């Protein structure tokens, strides 16, 4: 199953500090959450349901 990530609002962990590579998270429709690495944002993302 594919989830459309176009227009997702990605944000970094507040503990990540400026200039550091960290994890970015986006709250998606239908209660899903996207997770990706900030070092390679175009490299894909993992998508989890709220129960996961």
Secondary structure, DSSP 8 states (H G I E B T S, - for coil): -----TT---EE-TTS-TT---EEEEE-GGG-EEEEEGGGGGG--EEE-TT-
